[in-house]
Amino acid sequence: MSSDAKAPVGTPVIDGTKDYKPLRGKGYDLKKPHITETPITWGNWYKHVNWLNVTFIIGVPLAGCIAAYWTPLHLYTAIFSVVYYFNTGLGITAGYHRLWAHTSYKASTPLKIYLAAVGAGAVEGSIRWWSRDHRAHHRYTDTEKDPYSVRKGLLYSHLGWMVMKQNPKRIGRTDITDLNDDPVVVFQHTHFIKCVIAMGLVFPMLVCGLGWNDWAGGFIYAGILRIFFVQQATFCVNSLAHWLGDQPFDDRNSPRDHVITALVTLGEGYHNFHHEFPSDYRNAIEWWQYDPTKWSIWTWKKLGLAYDLKQFRSNEIEKGRVQQLQKKLDQKRAILDWGTPLDQLPVIHWDDFVAESKNGKALVAIAGVIHDVTDFIKDHPGGKALISSAIGKDATAIFNGGVYLHSNAAHNLLSTMRVGVLRGGCEVEIWKRAQSENKDTIVVNDSTGQRIVRAGDQVTRLTQPISSAEAA
């Protein structure tokens, strides 16, 4: 995230980017108050609504659903609608998203023209507008400058940000000079309404009409309703992909990975990976994960239509995965009982330890640490007599192989019974001093500050059992 992500709204930042300037129309006057800066009331609510988007996203699909009641669906029209759905969907995922917004690969001019055309057929704005907002979304994820932040609500990130007007002064700044230098992008943006009408409605109607004389079906099913479904699928990348699933690479922001979102969005559902490695042409990195957009780009490369496919190094990907796994381990470790830390235990002299043991407390000393096993005697697998024989004594050798080489679980359980640390002249004290003076000994703490105790590294476990010292 950029360092200026938390700067107050309207604060000028010198970061190499420029304010967004529309290529068509007059745009907004940034010096004048925007309607979003006034509260929504019964008298002005309609001014807050983006009526053009409402018409395209809600009004037209609603009219199409009503018209479909009187329009029969022919088999060829249904098949073509599905095929064109996938083509226009790829126009967004492979074109708008991975090619232009993230430049994750390079495309030949014919492929660019195809993706720009079918992308317009999805009716989701121009490449230039779409990519500008998406770059802002990545740069300012989950902040006020994120155009469709899920922090403002699932419905807002899915639909609300388009049907309600947004203050352009609040949208994060991004660099789109590369898009301004792309003639395909500029042409589509300048003539966007014409492209939408041609590819969104006229083209599918002509295919169905000239192909099998189903003009109405082509207009309703392959046109209007197909647009509605591809829009809703794409919108799920902004909403569902930030709400449903796992976060295997980083959980500091909302993006998540889930197969359901991938199925809905032509492979865009592995969104946690994508936000961590946005310039990778893949969303799914495992062979079995569903990502038809990746497969399409790879196929275009084989056909000579795409090149310079970018991939993050697997070493960096796995580092991110391991770091997140470690973070989850630390969170899990933090809720477990590892016993009182040694530096928080009272220091007890040997004579006091023996005296307390004779006064009814079942205390045993192992590796210089005193443990109260009173409540465990009856549950000891070796029997009450065996553990009772070690009360008031140094049981280090007994515990570490003298009688039985205890398991890792036994050492972990024993750590929860700590009550003190021994001070005295016994062999355990000498061993403890040697351990503390060992410069090769490294204490590792997790992200919560707790010491990491790995299997075999418990303080009570010794590699070579030492002789018992039953008296000071």
Helices and strands as residue ranges (DSSP letters): G 35-37, G 45-47, H 51-54, I 55-59, H 60-68, H 75-90, I 91-101, E 106-107, H 109-121, H 127-139, G 150-152, H 154-155, I 156-160, H 161-163, H 177-180, H 183-190, H 192-196, I 197-202, H 203-212, H 215-217, I 218-225, H 226-238, G 240-242, H 259-264, H 271-276, H 292-302, E 306-307, H 314-334, G 342-344, E 347-349, H 350-358, E 363-366, E 369-372, G 374-379, H 384-388, H 396-399, H 408-415, E 418-423, H 427-437
